Amino acid sequence: MATGGLHESNRGNASDFFGECAITQSCEPCMKANIAKAATVLCKDCNEYLCETCRNPHIIYKGGKHGVVSIQDKESSTVVVDMKGMDKCSQHGKGFEFYCEDHCKLCCTTCVIEHRKCEQWDEIASISGQKRAQLHGLRQSFLKLKSDAGAIVAECKQSEKDLNASVADVSKDIDEMKERMIKLFDAAKRELLTEANALKSEEVKRLSIMQSVSTTVIEEINQLFPMCSSIADNGTPQQMFILSKQVEEKNKMIESKINEQRITQVSSTVTLAYTGELSSIFEMGTKFMKVNLERRGNPSSISSLSQSRPVTLELIVSLNLPKSEDNEDEPLLSGLDFLPDGRLVAVDNNTMKCIILNEGLRRLGTPYTFELFPKDVAVLSNSEIVVTCFKCLLFLSVSSDNVISLTRKIKTSSSFWSICCKTPTQMVVSTFDDIRKVRMISVDGVETDFEQVEFPKKMYKVGDSLSTYVQSKNTLVLTDQFAHTVYMYDTVKGTSRAVTNGNIQRPRGACVGPGDTVMVCCVHSVVHLTVDGDFLCTYPVDMKFPLSICVSRDRTRLAVSNCADGDIKLQLYKILPTLNN
């Protein structure tokens, strides 16, 4: 539980209820440290109760005068208690003298008349001695409730900070998206201008031919026209007859060429056409993006945000995956992830398929077939996923009616297996046959390394090591199957921790769990860890060698698949809170 509410004295609220009653007091500095110790002295100047251990540090280290007296000396004098009206009947203005057990109500002398037929009521004076211990208990309960309320206040303040940071992240994401769009438009502009110039060159050639034909016609006419004029004015009848027959044939030929040119379009321009998708974005105006408020955890549960706790896994459905009739290999679901609407995306490494499943693990739509063996899948948005293959990333769209189609392919310098999102535009990928164990890659294909992280000095083979990333904690998680180890790296501070215990046996796939914890596939179970590497729980699963694991966006469901020959399974669990830990 968060302790933000313990930075202030616990006496403030108590005195509002009890006044300056001469009751047994606890040492206030000890209470702040959650230590129950009786006070022996009172500092009158600071109005603070102290035990003998805290007395001298209080006088030495706290500024000002300190008139310290024994509590017994203080209690020897008469104490006047101001109950602030709590000892008066609000209806009749008289002091309470009776208590009705039947109605659990304090009564004055007028109220008690209404309760005279009740079976059990007593004078307060006769039963008050029994309540001292209960009053002490109530006071401790108030102190605990104040601590809980203080923790909620601290969580609210932290949430406000997180909100401010998330708004800043929204601005950053928009800027990144804008930069991507600018780069995309610049690239499109270069391609389109190249294409436009090619079209222009072809059209110029056509116009040049037309111009050449017309120019030749003009030259022929220029040659014939003076002769026709001369013969018409001065020629003999025989010359006129011969020339007229010659020119008649020429005229028909030239007229044919001119008519042919006239029906051919001369005016031409290059125009730009937009796809329907881009036109739709323009029509949407500024509404083509939107922001959402995501709440995680329960505000009434202080530990939901501040602490990592074990959960309970309840099996919803278990699916056996036998060989299909059209494929000799049995399935191997090497990658799983949930779409925001709850559908499950799975990639099958053996049959080279991408499959969409509903909440009952029934297949939706037609599987997509890859040309390469897929390794893992990550959901980027409501309708876009990315799949790791041999030295490339494949981006696919998933429609609401479960149609999967390839949109683009990015070549990579390394062979990747696991993939998860770090930001909306950057992903974290694990490698194999590469000294760079885990890398980052943008949606545009820009690869970078974790500069602050020092990985184990060895190279992993395919499937020996997988990774995930806890965004809110800046924590990179790397599993080492044969070292039986899970590595936790703080990518900001550069610190690391190697987690090994008897529960972690041959760890494979990992994902982010409830409360920003980490869930890891082990031999016959899922192991639950904090980002600091502390062990939370082990959840047995009814399958051998779990391989791939994912948790839904709302942290209420978990899917896990395995790689046991002849016994391939896919299981879906409900994640339930465990209240008593």
Beta strands, then each sheet from edge to edge (+ up, - down):
strand 1: 41-43
strand 2: 48-50
strand 3: 68-70
strand 4: 98-100
strand 5: 105-107
strand 6: 121-123
strand 7: 311-320
strand 8: 333-338
strand 9: 344-348
strand 10: 353-357
strand 11: 363-369
strand 12: 376-379
strand 13: 384-389
strand 14: 392-398
strand 15: 404-411
strand 16: 415-423
strand 17: 426-432
strand 18: 438-442
strand 19: 447-449
strand 20: 467-470
strand 21: 475-480
strand 22: 485-490
strand 23: 496-499
strand 24: 510-513
strand 25: 517-521
strand 26: 525-529
strand 27: 535-540
strand 28: 546-551
strand 29: 557-562
strand 30: 569-577
sheet 1: 2+ 1- 3+
sheet 2: 5+ 4- 6+
sheet 3: 7+ 30- 29+ 28-
sheet 4: 8+ 9- 10+ 11-
sheet 5: 12+ 13- 14+ 15-
sheet 6: 16+ 17- 18+ 19-
sheet 7: 20+ 21- 22+ 23-
sheet 8: 24+ 25- 26+ 27-
end
